């Protein structure tokens, strides 16, 4: 090969590399250039669905793209989580998950199909919210103390519903049982919406669910709210005491929601998504709606959310162990 040929070849390779570099960065600079799909691991009509519906319009405005909400229900959110973990890491398929899916499932299942910290890239925490302890209208109790007394007088006759095995709505009643010595039979559902249907119909008598949806049903007179699991009373249920206030149990639990992408999603894509959620959650109108419903718009960016999850994993693993809740 002559010297001039080598020079020409080197020049051509350099130009090709430069074009590839420009093209690569142009692709990422253009993100998003097609609709983004947010996967929820529960059926439509549940708390996560209601939460994302509040954010979608502003989120689409911030991203300049359509946001599609899709449901892949099953196994306490694990089906949806596994689907996203195995999706291309390009920022176009992300997961909206709750406390149960992110940090309780890995502790409660002996063989979890995913590892929260290894299989996902946290994008943004979007909310924190307590749970409400609620009962069917026909249960002869108007306070948590009265319900505990009724449960003790009727061992094995009461059922509690949950959004599925392993979630926070499964663990909190188990924690209450451990604290008070009552016995209730767990009836898992494929999401909160069908669980609420059976609670209202009287097929299950008790539930622990996120405040926004529980407060909505309580205000309609469809269920009775006995207590909330936060340290302070919630604006959506101002007349409902905290569990600790009732003196029945020392129980304080606050759940959270967040967005996660598949591991390997480019940092610039994660950054754009996280910034869009920040702008959305900083909207005064959205903040008011969330607070009125009983949720706290508690945004964390990708790095902060990663550290938060790393700290929450062992805390919930300890709670699972103390409650004696374990699933194969």
Backbone bond lengths (Angstrom), bond angles and torsions (degrees), N, CA, C in turn:
res aa  C-N    CA-C-N  psi(-1)  N-CA   C-N-CA  omega(-1)  CA-C   N-CA-C  phi
1 X - - - 1.474 - - 1.532 108.98 -
2 X 1.321 117.17 127.06 1.464 121.09 -179.12 1.524 110.26 -71.68
3 X 1.332 114.93 162.21 1.460 119.78 -179.61 1.522 111.48 -63.15
4 X 1.342 116.20 -38.46 1.463 120.16 -179.61 1.529 110.99 -66.90
5 X 1.361 115.65 -36.33 1.478 119.47 178.13 1.520 110.39 -65.70
6 X 1.349 115.86 -41.17 1.468 120.26 178.28 1.528 111.42 -61.49
7 X 1.338 115.03 -40.94 1.472 119.59 -179.96 1.522 110.30 -63.86
8 X 1.349 115.51 -43.65 1.470 120.12 179.88 1.524 110.23 -63.66
9 X 1.358 115.82 -43.36 1.471 119.66 -178.92 1.532 111.02 -63.54
10 X 1.331 115.29 -43.46 1.467 119.92 179.21 1.528 110.34 -61.47
11 X 1.343 115.51 -40.90 1.462 120.18 179.28 1.529 111.49 -63.71
12 X 1.337 115.91 -44.20 1.467 120.52 -179.88 1.517 110.76 -62.46
13 X 1.342 117.10 -44.79 1.470 121.37 178.84 1.520 111.02 -61.84
14 X 1.318 116.42 -40.33 1.466 120.52 179.99 1.521 110.76 -64.22
15 X 1.345 116.05 -42.62 1.463 120.47 178.66 1.525 110.46 -63.99
16 X 1.352 115.79 -42.68 1.470 120.15 -179.85 1.528 110.65 -62.67
17 X 1.339 116.02 -42.67 1.470 120.66 179.16 1.519 110.23 -63.05
18 X 1.331 116.50 -42.29 1.466 121.23 -179.88 1.531 110.88 -63.39
19 X 1.342 115.83 -43.63 1.464 120.38 179.43 1.524 110.49 -63.25
20 X 1.349 116.08 -42.06 1.468 120.34 178.18 1.524 110.69 -61.85
21 X 1.342 115.69 -43.04 1.466 121.03 179.61 1.528 111.01 -61.52
22 X 1.357 114.58 -46.05 1.465 119.35 179.29 1.518 110.68 -62.98
23 X 1.337 115.65 -42.55 1.462 120.42 -179.89 1.508 111.33 -63.79
24 X 1.348 117.39 -42.91 1.475 121.87 -179.96 1.524 110.37 -60.25
25 X 1.339 114.71 -46.56 1.457 117.89 -177.78 1.525 111.97 -71.24
26 X 1.347 116.14 -30.93 1.469 119.39 178.03 1.509 110.55 -65.45
27 X 1.361 115.83 -37.88 1.465 120.21 178.91 1.522 110.08 -61.39
28 X 1.346 115.29 -47.07 1.463 118.32 -177.72 1.525 112.17 -73.80
29 X 1.354 115.26 -30.58 1.465 118.18 177.91 1.523 110.15 -67.21
30 X 1.346 115.46 -27.67 1.461 119.62 -177.51 1.523 112.76 -81.77
31 X 1.322 117.45 -10.10 1.472 119.77 -178.07 1.519 110.83 -61.75
32 X 1.327 117.16 133.55 1.470 127.01 -3.78 1.534 111.51 -93.07
33 X 1.326 116.24 139.32 1.461 119.62 178.57 1.524 111.89 -116.17
34 X 1.334 115.79 16.11 1.469 121.22 174.25 1.528 107.73 -156.83
35 X 1.332 118.38 167.87 1.471 120.26 -177.77 1.533 113.51 -57.36
36 X 1.314 114.89 148.18 1.470 122.35 177.91 1.519 108.42 -106.83
37 X 1.320 115.27 133.81 1.461 120.51 -178.16 1.529 109.40 -105.43
38 X 1.342 115.43 125.92 1.471 121.11 175.56 1.522 107.90 -104.92
39 X 1.324 115.60 118.31 1.462 121.80 -178.28 1.524 110.15 -92.43
40 X 1.329 116.18 133.23 1.466 122.78 173.16 1.527 107.33 -117.12
41 X 1.315 116.89 131.25 1.465 121.02 -176.58 1.514 114.73 -84.59
42 X 1.331 116.86 23.81 1.467 122.42 -179.12 1.524 108.66 -138.61
43 X 1.335 117.93 163.63 1.467 119.56 179.43 1.528 112.28 -67.03
44 X 1.328 115.27 162.27 1.462 120.97 174.66 1.524 109.86 -60.90
45 X 1.328 115.64 150.51 1.459 120.05 176.42 1.513 114.92 96.55
46 X 1.332 117.61 -2.84 1.458 120.95 -179.47 1.521 112.27 -92.84
47 X 1.341 117.30 -176.71 1.475 121.21 -176.85 1.526 113.97 -60.45
48 X 1.340 117.80 -42.24 1.466 119.65 179.75 1.524 111.15 -64.01
49 X 1.302 115.84 -39.15 1.468 121.06 177.99 1.530 110.15 -62.06
50 X 1.330 116.86 -47.46 1.473 120.88 179.74 1.529 110.48 -61.94
51 X 1.327 116.45 -36.87 1.471 121.28 -179.29 1.529 110.80 -65.15
52 X 1.322 117.38 -50.73 1.464 119.37 -175.73 1.528 111.09 -69.22
53 X 1.325 117.37 -29.20 1.465 119.87 178.97 1.529 111.28 -63.35
54 X 1.326 116.57 -30.05 1.464 120.08 176.50 1.527 111.57 -67.38
55 X 1.332 116.38 -29.26 1.460 120.91 -170.92 1.522 114.57 -97.25
56 X 1.330 117.67 -20.89 1.467 121.54 -167.50 1.526 113.87 -56.37
57 X 1.329 118.94 -48.79 1.467 120.63 -175.44 1.532 111.82 -59.74
58 X 1.324 116.53 -48.69 1.459 120.91 -179.96 1.529 110.70 -67.22
59 X 1.306 116.46 -36.90 1.464 121.79 179.15 1.529 110.48 -62.78
60 X 1.332 116.52 -43.91 1.465 120.79 178.56 1.522 110.94 -62.88
61 X 1.325 115.71 -38.06 1.464 120.41 178.47 1.529 110.95 -64.75
62 X 1.329 116.52 -41.44 1.465 121.27 -179.33 1.524 112.18 -68.80
63 X 1.332 116.22 -37.57 1.467 120.82 -176.03 1.527 112.74 -88.87
64 X 1.334 116.56 -21.14 1.449 119.50 -177.01 1.516 113.36 71.91
65 X 1.325 115.98 22.44 1.466 121.44 -179.54 1.520 110.32 -143.53
66 X 1.318 114.68 159.21 1.462 120.54 175.36 1.528 109.81 -70.19
67 X 1.319 115.98 139.01 1.464 121.82 174.79 1.527 107.92 -112.25
68 X 1.313 115.64 121.77 1.465 122.14 -178.30 1.518 109.08 -105.70
69 X 1.322 117.19 131.08 1.465 121.75 176.70 1.521 107.76 -100.30
70 X 1.335 116.39 126.22 1.465 121.94 -178.57 1.523 109.03 -126.39
71 X 1.326 115.99 150.71 1.464 121.12 -174.26 1.520 110.48 -119.45
72 X 1.322 115.70 126.58 1.459 121.39 175.44 1.525 106.62 -131.59
73 X 1.332 114.44 84.13 1.461 120.99 -170.62 1.521 112.29 -82.48
74 X 1.332 114.02 152.08 1.454 119.84 172.56 1.512 113.03 140.86
75 X 1.349 114.66 146.96 1.468 122.88 174.21 1.522 112.76 54.46
76 X 1.342 116.95 45.53 1.461 120.66 176.46 1.513 113.82 61.07
77 X 1.333 116.16 33.74 1.460 120.83 179.94 1.511 114.56 93.72
78 X 1.342 117.18 -7.02 1.471 120.93 -174.94 1.524 112.33 -68.39
79 X 1.335 117.70 -32.35 1.470 120.54 -179.74 1.529 110.18 -62.77
80 X 1.325 116.50 -47.75 1.459 120.57 178.54 1.513 112.21 -65.50
81 X 1.328 116.67 -40.20 1.464 120.86 179.85 1.521 111.07 -63.14
82 X 1.312 116.98 -44.43 1.464 121.02 179.71 1.532 110.87 -64.07
83 X 1.337 116.55 -38.61 1.462 120.76 178.58 1.530 110.55 -59.87
84 X 1.325 116.60 -46.01 1.466 120.24 -178.85 1.523 110.70 -68.89
85 X 1.326 117.48 -40.35 1.469 120.89 179.74 1.524 111.20 -57.96
86 X 1.340 116.16 -31.54 1.465 120.85 -177.88 1.530 112.99 -95.56
87 X 1.342 117.31 3.27 1.467 121.58 -179.93 1.534 110.54 -82.57
88 X 1.341 117.33 160.49 1.469 120.13 177.49 1.534 110.92 -58.44
89 X 1.323 117.35 136.65 1.477 120.26 -178.66 1.519 112.06 -83.11
90 X 1.334 115.53 64.83 1.461 119.84 -175.42 1.528 113.52 -119.09
91 X 1.342 116.90 1.85 1.463 119.67 178.10 1.507 115.03 86.75
92 X 1.337 117.20 2.53 1.466 119.71 -178.63 1.531 113.56 -99.84
93 X 1.328 116.63 -7.86 1.463 121.40 173.21 1.520 107.51 -133.98
94 X 1.340 116.44 112.29 1.463 120.68 -178.25 1.528 109.18 -129.01
95 X 1.306 115.21 167.26 1.462 121.89 -175.70 1.525 110.46 -113.19
96 X 1.333 116.74 132.68 1.461 121.24 166.05 1.515 105.99 -101.52
97 X 1.316 116.81 113.25 1.459 121.11 -173.73 1.518 110.92 -125.28
98 X 1.332 115.07 164.47 1.463 121.33 179.36 1.528 110.37 -114.92
99 X 1.313 115.71 -176.75 1.459 121.68 -178.65 1.525 111.36 -55.42
100 X 1.332 115.88 -44.29 1.458 119.65 -177.80 1.505 112.70 -60.19
101 X 1.329 116.16 -49.53 1.468 120.76 -178.14 1.515 111.42 -64.23
102 X 1.329 117.02 -40.97 1.461 120.57 -173.02 1.521 114.44 -80.21
103 X 1.340 116.62 -45.88 1.471 117.38 -170.42 1.527 115.32 -124.41
104 X 1.338 118.32 -17.91 1.466 119.02 179.53 1.523 111.20 -89.77
105 X 1.332 117.34 -45.83 1.464 120.50 179.53 1.528 112.74 -51.85
106 X 1.348 118.79 -47.82 1.464 118.57 -179.47 1.530 113.56 -61.79
107 X 1.344 116.28 -23.53 1.466 119.65 179.88 1.518 112.62 -89.81
108 X 1.336 116.22 -31.08 1.460 119.73 -172.35 1.539 112.48 -90.04
109 X 1.346 116.49 -26.49 1.463 120.66 178.04 1.530 110.26 -93.02
110 X 1.335 116.80 130.59 1.465 119.77 178.33 1.529 111.27 -67.98
111 X 1.338 116.07 -27.61 1.468 120.61 178.34 1.524 109.39 -131.57
112 X 1.311 116.90 82.84 1.462 121.37 179.26 1.531 109.18 -76.52
113 X 1.349 117.99 138.62 1.463 120.33 -178.72 1.527 114.01 -76.52
114 X 1.316 117.57 0.21 1.464 120.48 179.42 1.520 109.76 -152.88
115 X 1.324 115.43 159.60 1.457 122.95 175.60 1.525 107.11 -116.45
116 X 1.311 116.90 116.06 1.465 120.89 -174.45 1.521 112.87 -54.74
117 X 1.311 116.93 -45.32 1.461 120.51 -174.62 1.521 113.17 -80.96
118 X 1.337 117.75 -25.08 1.464 121.02 -177.49 1.526 113.69 -95.38
119 X 1.342 116.80 -29.94 1.464 120.33 -173.19 1.528 114.05 -99.70
120 X 1.336 117.30 -7.04 1.469 120.10 -176.63 1.526 111.91 -130.12
121 X 1.316 114.09 155.59 1.449 122.59 169.98 1.520 107.63 -110.43
122 X 1.346 118.97 106.73 1.463 120.37 177.42 1.533 111.16 -57.73
123 X 1.313 116.53 138.56 1.471 122.34 -178.27 1.526 111.17 -110.22
124 X 1.341 116.56 -52.41 1.467 120.23 -177.69 1.524 110.41 -164.08
125 X 1.326 116.67 136.22 1.459 119.40 166.45 1.509 106.60 -83.28
126 X 1.329 116.26 136.21 1.465 119.61 -174.18 1.526 114.17 -110.94
127 X 1.321 118.60 -22.53 1.470 119.38 -177.27 1.511 111.21 -163.94
128 X 1.308 114.80 156.50 1.461 122.78 166.93 1.526 106.76 -127.16
129 X 1.321 116.37 144.85 1.454 118.86 177.67 1.516 111.12 -162.19
130 X 1.337 116.17 144.56 1.464 120.02 176.56 1.511 110.70 -78.90
131 X 1.310 115.78 178.85 1.451 121.91 174.49 1.515 108.97 -109.04
132 X 1.312 115.68 158.61 1.466 121.10 172.79 1.524 107.73 -112.07
133 X 1.319 115.90 138.85 1.462 121.42 174.45 1.522 106.56 -91.58
134 X 1.322 116.15 116.57 1.460 120.72 -172.06 1.519 111.15 -127.97
135 X 1.339 115.73 153.59 1.461 120.94 -179.11 1.531 110.60 -133.99
136 X 1.304 114.92 161.19 1.463 121.72 174.65 1.527 109.53 -63.56
137 X 1.317 115.98 146.61 1.464 121.38 -176.83 1.527 113.47 -59.90
138 X 1.318 117.97 -26.62 1.467 120.49 -176.14 1.525 113.96 -85.36
139 X 1.329 117.01 -8.33 1.467 119.34 177.74 1.525 108.20 -69.31
140 X 1.353 117.67 127.28 1.476 120.76 -175.74 1.531 112.90 -76.75
141 X 1.325 116.14 67.66 1.464 121.86 178.15 1.523 108.13 -154.36
142 X 1.324 116.13 142.01 1.459 121.05 179.14 1.529 112.48 -124.31
143 X 1.320 115.12 8.13 1.459 120.24 176.44 1.524 107.39 -149.58
144 X 1.322 116.04 163.76 1.463 119.41 179.23 1.526 110.63 -64.83
145 X 1.319 116.57 -36.92 1.466 120.82 179.24 1.530 110.33 -62.33
146 X 1.328 116.76 -43.01 1.463 120.78 178.57 1.533 111.24 -66.56
147 X 1.336 116.39 -37.18 1.465 119.73 179.74 1.524 110.79 -66.49
148 X 1.328 116.64 -42.59 1.470 120.29 179.40 1.528 109.47 -61.53
149 X 1.333 116.83 -42.95 1.472 120.95 178.44 1.532 110.47 -62.26
150 X 1.328 116.37 -40.96 1.467 121.00 179.23 1.526 110.65 -65.54
151 X 1.324 116.20 -41.30 1.466 120.45 179.79 1.524 110.97 -64.82
152 X 1.317 116.39 -39.68 1.474 119.78 179.36 1.522 111.49 -67.72
153 X 1.332 115.64 -30.41 1.473 119.76 179.22 1.529 111.77 -80.63
154 X 1.336 115.99 -13.21 1.474 120.51 -178.17 1.528 110.33 -132.11
155 X 1.333 117.55 61.91 1.469 119.96 -176.35 1.528 112.09 -62.68
156 X 1.342 115.31 132.40 1.459 120.42 177.03 1.513 115.22 79.99
157 X 1.331 117.05 -2.49 1.472 119.74 -177.84 1.525 112.82 -96.42
158 X 1.322 116.29 -7.48 1.469 120.08 -177.63 1.531 110.92 -109.18
159 X 1.321 115.35 140.14 1.463 121.97 175.88 1.518 109.67 -113.74
160 X 1.319 116.10 147.95 1.461 118.26 170.43 1.527 109.00 -122.78
161 X 1.326 115.31 139.91 1.455 121.08 -179.97 1.511 111.00 -97.43
162 X 1.317 116.03 154.37 1.462 121.50 175.93 1.521 109.43 -142.01
163 X 1.336 115.63 168.47 1.460 121.02 179.06 1.521 111.77 -77.98
164 X 1.333 116.62 0.52 1.461 120.53 178.53 1.514 111.37 144.51
165 X 1.313 116.31 158.20 1.459 121.40 177.44 1.519 111.08 -56.27
166 X 1.322 115.88 134.01 1.455 120.34 171.87 1.509 116.70 92.70
167 X 1.331 118.06 -14.45 1.457 120.09 -177.88 1.514 112.88 -81.30
168 X 1.324 115.33 177.54 1.463 120.39 -178.91 1.525 111.25 -66.20
169 X 1.348 116.67 -31.14 1.471 119.50 179.11 1.527 111.66 -73.84
170 X 1.320 117.08 -12.13 1.465 122.71 172.08 1.533 109.70 -89.88
171 X 1.327 115.51 -43.59 1.465 119.59 -173.78 1.527 113.02 -71.60
172 X 1.340 118.03 -41.22 1.473 119.88 -176.29 1.531 112.31 -61.04
173 X 1.348 120.39 -46.02 1.469 118.53 174.72 1.529 112.89 -60.13
174 X 1.335 116.68 -34.26 1.468 119.41 177.00 1.527 110.25 -66.09
175 X 1.322 116.33 -37.80 1.463 120.28 176.78 1.528 110.06 -65.64
176 X 1.342 116.87 -40.29 1.468 121.00 177.78 1.529 110.64 -64.01
177 X 1.320 116.40 -42.49 1.465 120.62 177.65 1.529 110.50 -60.11
178 X 1.334 116.10 -43.60 1.453 120.92 179.91 1.530 111.46 -64.16
179 X 1.333 116.73 -37.88 1.463 122.10 -178.27 1.532 112.72 -72.64
180 X 1.340 116.45 -34.84 1.470 119.90 -170.53 1.533 114.61 -109.80
181 X 1.330 117.11 -14.11 1.455 119.96 179.59 1.526 114.52 80.38
182 X 1.349 117.35 13.81 1.465 119.23 178.61 1.531 109.65 -85.32
183 X 1.330 116.07 165.60 1.463 121.19 177.90 1.523 109.30 -125.20
184 X 1.331 115.68 125.04 1.470 121.54 174.09 1.524 107.63 -135.94
185 X 1.318 116.69 149.60 1.463 121.95 179.63 1.525 109.61 -91.33
186 X 1.319 115.58 130.82 1.465 120.93 -179.19 1.529 111.06 -82.49
187 X 1.349 115.81 127.77 1.465 122.09 175.24 1.534 107.32 -119.15
188 X 1.345 118.10 101.94 1.465 119.76 -179.93 1.521 112.01 -80.53
189 X 1.329 116.35 141.84 1.458 122.42 176.55 1.523 108.92 -119.24
190 X 1.316 116.61 170.52 1.464 120.93 176.80 1.520 109.49 -91.76
191 X 1.328 115.17 61.21 1.455 120.02 179.53 1.519 112.34 119.21
192 X 1.334 115.30 164.84 1.460 121.25 -177.74 1.521 113.27 -70.90
193 X 1.339 116.89 -36.71 1.464 120.01 -175.72 1.531 112.42 -57.57
194 X 1.351 119.97 -51.48 1.467 119.01 177.48 1.523 113.05 -67.06
195 X 1.342 117.04 -29.32 1.464 120.04 177.52 1.532 110.40 -65.74
196 X 1.330 116.65 -43.00 1.463 120.81 177.58 1.528 111.30 -62.69
197 X 1.312 116.63 -38.71 1.465 120.94 179.01 1.520 110.38 -58.11
198 X 1.336 116.55 -44.63 1.463 120.31 -179.19 1.522 112.60 -75.61
199 X 1.347 117.29 -27.94 1.469 120.05 175.37 1.527 109.49 -66.96
200 X 1.318 116.31 -46.80 1.460 120.87 -179.33 1.529 110.75 -63.53
201 X 1.354 115.84 -36.11 1.468 120.82 179.92 1.527 112.74 -77.72
202 X 1.335 117.05 -12.33 1.462 120.49 178.05 1.517 115.19 90.58
203 X 1.344 117.49 7.55 1.463 119.91 178.35 1.526 111.41 -74.42
204 X 1.332 116.40 -28.46 1.465 121.79 166.93 1.526 105.96 -123.82
205 X 1.322 116.00 153.69 1.471 119.58 -173.17 1.524 114.10 -105.54
206 X 1.337 117.16 -17.46 1.468 120.02 -171.11 1.525 109.23 -142.38
207 X 1.336 115.57 147.15 1.464 121.79 172.16 1.524 110.07 -149.54
208 X 1.324 115.15 154.57 1.463 122.33 169.33 1.515 105.57 -120.36
209 X 1.334 117.19 110.82 1.461 119.84 -176.33 1.524 111.15 -137.68
210 X 1.326 114.93 162.94 1.457 120.54 -177.60 1.533 110.79 -56.53
211 X 1.316 115.01 143.44 1.465 120.79 -173.20 1.526 114.38 -57.82
212 X 1.353 120.26 -45.05 1.467 117.69 -175.77 1.526 114.13 -52.26
213 X 1.336 117.04 -48.88 1.461 118.83 -178.16 1.530 111.75 -75.27
214 X 1.324 116.81 -39.70 1.464 120.34 178.55 1.523 110.96 -61.67
215 X 1.343 116.43 -42.28 1.464 120.55 -179.72 1.518 111.11 -64.61
216 X 1.319 116.26 -37.30 1.466 120.71 179.19 1.530 110.63 -60.39
217 X 1.329 117.21 -46.94 1.466 121.19 179.67 1.536 111.42 -69.71
218 X 1.331 116.54 -35.82 1.468 119.75 179.69 1.528 110.68 -65.90
219 X 1.333 116.68 -40.56 1.459 121.05 179.79 1.525 111.74 -66.78
220 X 1.330 115.81 -26.98 1.463 120.31 177.10 1.533 112.12 -83.20
221 X 1.338 116.42 -3.98 1.460 120.41 179.98 1.514 113.94 77.18
222 X 1.335 116.93 18.22 1.469 120.45 -178.22 1.523 112.65 -88.81
223 X 1.343 117.30 -22.23 1.461 122.37 176.86 1.522 108.43 -142.10
224 X 1.323 116.33 166.15 1.466 121.04 174.64 1.528 109.25 -108.78
225 X 1.333 116.52 127.52 1.461 121.53 177.26 1.527 109.01 -92.58
226 X 1.334 116.23 122.40 1.467 120.77 -175.30 1.521 113.03 -97.89
227 X 1.332 116.98 -34.14 1.471 120.45 -176.44 1.518 109.51 -167.65
228 X 1.330 115.95 160.22 1.462 121.54 172.97 1.519 108.55 -116.08
229 X 1.341 115.99 154.87 1.469 119.40 -171.15 1.526 114.30 -95.30
230 X 1.328 117.53 7.95 1.467 120.76 178.55 1.523 110.91 -85.29
231 X 1.333 115.90 172.21 1.467 120.63 178.03 1.525 111.38 -73.61
232 X 1.345 115.79 -29.04 1.460 121.23 179.57 1.525 109.88 -121.50
233 X 1.327 116.55 159.99 1.457 120.87 176.86 1.522 110.14 -63.05
234 X 1.328 115.56 154.34 1.449 120.95 -175.99 1.531 110.69 -101.36
235 X 1.343 118.00 138.58 1.470 120.93 -179.04 1.531 113.85 -57.99
236 X 1.332 116.88 -28.45 1.465 119.30 -179.16 1.526 112.13 -75.75
237 X 1.346 116.35 -21.12 1.479 121.99 178.29 1.531 108.28 -134.73
238 X 1.319 117.62 64.45 1.472 120.85 -172.23 1.520 114.98 -62.26
239 X 1.330 117.95 -24.85 1.462 120.76 -178.77 1.526 113.17 -95.25
240 X 1.312 115.96 3.75 1.473 120.65 179.92 1.521 109.29 -98.28
241 X 1.328 118.63 123.38 1.461 120.84 -177.10 1.525 112.59 -72.12
242 X 1.316 116.53 163.91 1.458 120.53 171.00 1.531 108.06 -77.11
243 X 1.321 116.34 161.42 1.472 119.92 177.84 1.520 109.96 -60.34
244 X 1.326 116.02 -41.58 1.471 120.09 -178.68 1.529 110.51 -64.33
245 X 1.341 117.54 -38.45 1.466 121.69 176.89 1.525 112.30 -57.65
246 X 1.332 116.39 -36.89 1.467 120.08 -176.91 1.521 112.30 -67.71
247 X 1.329 116.86 -20.32 1.460 120.43 -178.36 1.516 113.63 77.25
248 X 1.338 116.64 1.80 1.468 120.96 -176.95 1.525 111.39 -78.96
249 X 1.330 117.00 -38.89 1.461 120.46 -176.82 1.520 110.63 -152.79
250 X 1.312 115.69 155.46 1.460 121.82 175.76 1.528 107.49 -96.36
251 X 1.317 115.36 81.47 1.460 120.79 -172.30 1.520 109.90 -131.77
252 X 1.327 115.99 117.47 1.464 121.33 177.02 1.523 108.22 -133.34
253 X 1.318 117.02 116.52 1.467 122.33 -177.15 1.524 109.08 -139.13
254 X 1.324 115.98 129.71 1.463 121.19 174.01 1.528 107.71 -127.24
255 X 1.318 116.05 122.52 1.457 120.63 179.35 1.519 111.33 -89.34
256 X 1.315 115.98 173.31 1.464 120.08 179.76 1.523 110.59 -147.88
257 X 1.337 114.85 159.33 1.461 123.13 176.18 1.524 108.46 -120.54
258 X 1.317 115.54 152.73 1.461 118.26 177.21 1.513 112.93 -164.83
259 X 1.333 114.47 164.26 1.459 122.99 179.85 1.525 109.31 -104.62
260 X 1.337 115.01 132.66 1.460 120.90 177.26 1.524 109.49 -130.71
261 X 1.328 116.01 144.99 1.464 122.79 176.91 1.527 108.46 -112.72
262 X 1.329 117.44 163.14 1.472 118.87 175.51 1.528 110.83 -60.68
263 X 1.322 116.37 147.50 1.470 121.00 176.94 1.523 109.31 -58.83
264 X 1.316 116.12 138.88 1.455 120.21 179.92 1.512 113.57 97.48
265 X 1.323 117.41 -2.12 1.466 120.22 176.00 1.535 108.73 -63.29
266 X 1.341 118.89 130.34 1.468 120.89 -176.35 1.530 112.74 -55.30
267 X 1.337 116.95 140.18 1.476 121.13 -178.32 1.523 113.79 -55.24
268 X 1.348 117.23 -37.40 1.469 119.19 -178.64 1.523 111.51 -68.44
269 X 1.331 116.50 -31.73 1.464 120.88 176.83 1.532 109.68 -70.80
270 X 1.324 116.27 -45.55 1.460 121.37 176.79 1.524 110.29 -57.81
271 X 1.333 115.54 -42.41 1.461 120.49 -179.61 1.522 112.70 -62.08
272 X 1.345 116.50 -42.36 1.468 120.11 179.50 1.528 111.07 -65.59
273 X 1.326 116.19 -42.35 1.462 120.19 179.15 1.523 110.53 -63.85
274 X 1.322 115.58 -45.99 1.463 120.42 -177.86 1.526 110.99 -62.62
275 X 1.336 116.38 -40.86 1.461 120.79 179.66 1.529 111.02 -64.57
276 X 1.336 116.47 -37.09 1.467 120.41 179.03 1.525 110.81 -64.54
277 X 1.335 116.78 -39.85 1.464 119.67 177.09 1.523 110.88 -68.91
278 X 1.321 117.56 -35.51 1.469 121.12 176.94 1.527 110.28 -60.89
279 X 1.337 116.09 -48.91 1.462 120.42 179.74 1.528 111.13 -61.46
280 X 1.321 115.75 -38.90 1.464 120.65 -179.46 1.524 110.90 -65.91
281 X 1.328 116.31 -46.76 1.468 120.90 -176.17 1.528 112.73 -74.68
282 X 1.329 117.27 -15.03 1.463 120.85 176.88 1.528 111.90 -87.51
283 X 1.337 117.52 -5.51 1.454 121.15 178.02 1.534 109.64 -65.65
284 X 1.327 119.01 122.42 1.470 121.31 -179.16 1.526 113.06 -56.05
285 X 1.322 116.36 -36.76 1.462 120.79 -179.45 1.525 111.05 -65.15
286 X 1.325 116.04 -44.32 1.466 120.14 179.85 1.518 110.44 -69.10
287 X 1.321 117.07 -40.63 1.468 119.84 178.26 1.525 111.17 -58.91
288 X 1.333 116.37 -44.09 1.468 120.23 179.97 1.528 111.14 -62.41
289 X 1.335 116.33 -44.70 1.458 120.10 -179.56 1.525 111.43 -62.73
290 X 1.334 116.64 -41.54 1.463 120.20 179.93 1.526 111.27 -65.27
291 X 1.330 115.93 -45.33 1.470 120.43 -178.45 1.526 110.71 -65.69
292 X 1.343 116.48 -40.56 1.464 120.45 177.72 1.527 111.58 -60.63
293 X 1.331 115.64 -33.36 1.460 120.22 179.64 1.530 112.45 -80.76
294 X 1.335 117.06 -15.68 1.459 119.95 178.25 1.508 115.41 109.78
295 X 1.348 116.93 10.15 1.462 120.92 179.71 1.525 110.21 -109.68
296 X 1.329 115.84 155.20 1.458 121.85 178.84 1.527 108.10 -107.71
297 X 1.342 119.52 117.82 1.467 121.29 177.94 1.528 110.55 -70.87
298 X 1.328 116.28 82.76 1.468 122.26 -169.70 1.529 110.79 -104.41
299 X 1.324 116.22 74.28 1.468 121.26 -177.08 1.528 112.24 -67.19
300 X 1.332 115.36 137.00 1.457 122.99 166.57 1.521 107.31 -130.45
301 X 1.333 117.98 141.01 1.460 119.69 177.20 1.529 110.64 -76.86
302 X 1.315 116.97 -178.48 1.464 121.06 -173.02 1.536 112.63 -58.35
303 X 1.325 117.14 -47.56 1.472 120.37 -178.94 1.525 111.11 -66.39
304 X 1.324 116.58 -44.08 1.466 120.58 -179.93 1.528 111.20 -64.27
305 X 1.331 116.15 -40.64 1.458 120.67 179.87 1.528 110.91 -66.99
306 X 1.325 117.06 -37.01 1.469 121.20 177.16 1.530 110.62 -60.86
307 X 1.329 115.96 -45.90 1.471 120.61 179.32 1.525 110.83 -66.49
308 X 1.327 116.49 -38.51 1.466 121.47 179.07 1.524 110.38 -61.42
309 X 1.343 117.21 -46.68 1.465 120.93 -179.53 1.528 111.14 -64.32
310 X 1.320 116.51 -40.53 1.462 120.16 179.56 1.529 111.25 -61.01
311 X 1.337 116.24 -33.51 1.465 120.65 178.75 1.527 111.75 -79.35
312 X 1.341 117.42 -32.28 1.457 121.48 -177.92 1.532 112.84 -74.44
313 X 1.321 118.09 -31.37 1.467 121.42 -175.86 1.535 112.20 -54.84
314 X 1.324 119.07 -54.62 1.474 118.67 -179.40 1.526 113.44 -68.01
315 X 1.338 117.08 -30.50 1.473 120.43 179.69 1.528 110.55 -64.12
316 X 1.321 116.62 -44.00 1.461 120.30 -179.94 1.523 111.91 -76.18
317 X 1.323 116.95 -30.59 1.472 119.78 175.62 1.530 109.59 -60.82
318 X 1.338 115.53 -38.71 1.464 120.48 177.57 1.528 110.94 -66.30
319 X 1.347 116.72 -41.71 1.472 121.15 179.28 1.524 110.95 -63.54
320 X 1.331 116.29 -40.51 1.466 121.14 178.31 1.522 110.42 -62.04
321 X 1.324 115.67 -43.73 1.469 120.63 -179.39 1.522 111.06 -64.43
322 X 1.337 116.36 -43.64 1.472 120.13 -179.80 1.515 112.42 -65.74
323 X 1.354 116.37 -33.79 1.475 120.12 179.53 1.524 111.59 -80.17
324 X 1.328 116.27 -12.56 1.467 119.60 -179.65 1.506 113.80 71.34
325 X 1.334 116.88 22.52 1.480 121.47 -178.71 1.516 109.67 -92.48
326 X 1.324 116.67 117.56 1.467 121.73 179.41 1.512 109.40 -145.38
327 X 1.335 117.11 137.51 1.461 121.06 -178.74 1.524 109.84 -130.43
328 X 1.335 115.68 144.61 1.477 120.42 176.66 1.521 109.82 -87.08
